[in-house]
Structure formats: C-alpha cells, structure tokens
Amino acid sequence: MDMGRESRWEKDAMTVEIVFALVSAVALAAAVFAAALSLALVLDISGSVRKGVLVGGALLGATAGVWRLVRALLRFDEQRRMGS
C-alpha cells in the first residue's frame, strides 16, 4: 500500500462523516424553522409579520444548518489529522 494514499476504511469513514454532517445539519435547520413556524401558529400571527417570522426562521435555520455542517466536518478533519 502506498504511504500517501488513503485506505478504503478512511474513505468510508469520510463518507459516513459527510452523510452524518449533512443529515444533522438538515435536522437542525428543520428544527429551527419548525420553531419559527410554531411560534407563528401559536401566537396567531398573520400578514406581513407572519411572513417576516417565517423568512427569519428560514434564514436562521439555514445559518444553523451551515454552521453545523462546517463544525462537524472541521472536527472530523481535526481528529483525522491527529490520528484518532
């Protein structure tokens, strides 16, 4: 086996970590948006305020999802470089 190449196990571990990061990011984004949606429904908000709450929830959800994705992948890369 060549020293500079990744083993099949390392490639599989990266694939699993990428899928985990994507799934957890989507779940977090959905949870944040669901919180904004439930807030709009519980408080019986209507009109432009409701639209603003939903757009804000979507933006916060997207931001949280991207943050989670980047954080998970950077943590995996750090652990991989340390040899864990």
C-alpha positions in Angstrom: 0.0 0.0 0.0 1.3 3.5 -0.9 2.1 5.8 2.1 0.4 8.9 0.6 -2.9 7.2 -0.2 -6.0 6.8 2.0 -7.1 3.3 2.8 -10.6 2.1 1.9 -11.5 2.3 5.6 -10.5 6.0 5.8 -12.6 6.8 2.7 -15.6 5.0 4.1 -15.1 6.9 7.4 -15.1 10.2 5.5 -18.2 9.2 3.6 -20.0 8.3 6.8 -18.9 11.6 8.4 -20.1 13.7 5.5 -23.5 12.0 5.5 -23.8 12.4 9.2 -22.9 16.1 8.9 -25.4 16.7 6.2 -28.2 14.8 8.0 -27.6 16.6 11.3 -27.4 20.0 9.5 -30.7 19.4 7.8 -32.3 18.2 11.0 -31.1 21.3 12.9 -32.3 23.6 10.1 -35.7 22.0 10.1 -35.9 22.2 13.9 -35.1 25.9 13.9 -37.7 26.6 11.1 -40.3 24.5 12.9 -39.8 26.6 16.0 -40.4 29.7 14.0 -43.4 28.2 12.3 -44.9 27.0 15.6 -44.3 30.5 17.1 -46.3 32.0 14.2 -49.1 29.5 14.6 -49.3 29.7 18.4 -49.3 33.4 18.5 -51.8 33.5 15.6 -49.7 36.0 13.7 -50.9 36.9 10.2 -50.0 39.1 7.3 -46.6 40.5 6.7 -45.5 39.8 10.3 -46.1 36.1 9.8 -44.1 36.2 6.5 -41.3 38.0 8.3 -41.2 35.4 11.1 -41.1 32.6 8.6 -38.4 34.2 6.4 -36.4 34.9 9.6 -36.9 31.3 10.7 -35.8 30.1 7.3 -32.7 32.3 7.4 -31.8 31.2 11.0 -32.4 27.6 10.1 -30.1 27.8 7.0 -27.5 29.6 9.1 -27.7 27.0 11.8 -27.5 24.2 9.3 -24.5 25.5 7.6 -22.8 26.2 10.9 -23.5 22.6 12.0 -22.2 21.2 8.7 -18.9 23.2 8.8 -18.4 22.4 12.5 -18.9 18.7 12.1 -16.6 18.5 9.1 -13.9 20.6 10.7 -14.0 18.5 13.9 -13.7 15.3 11.8 -10.7 16.7 9.9 -9.0 17.8 13.1 -9.5 14.3 14.6 -8.3 12.7 11.3 -5.1 14.8 11.3 -4.4 13.9 14.9 -4.7 10.2 14.1 -7.8 9.4 16.2 
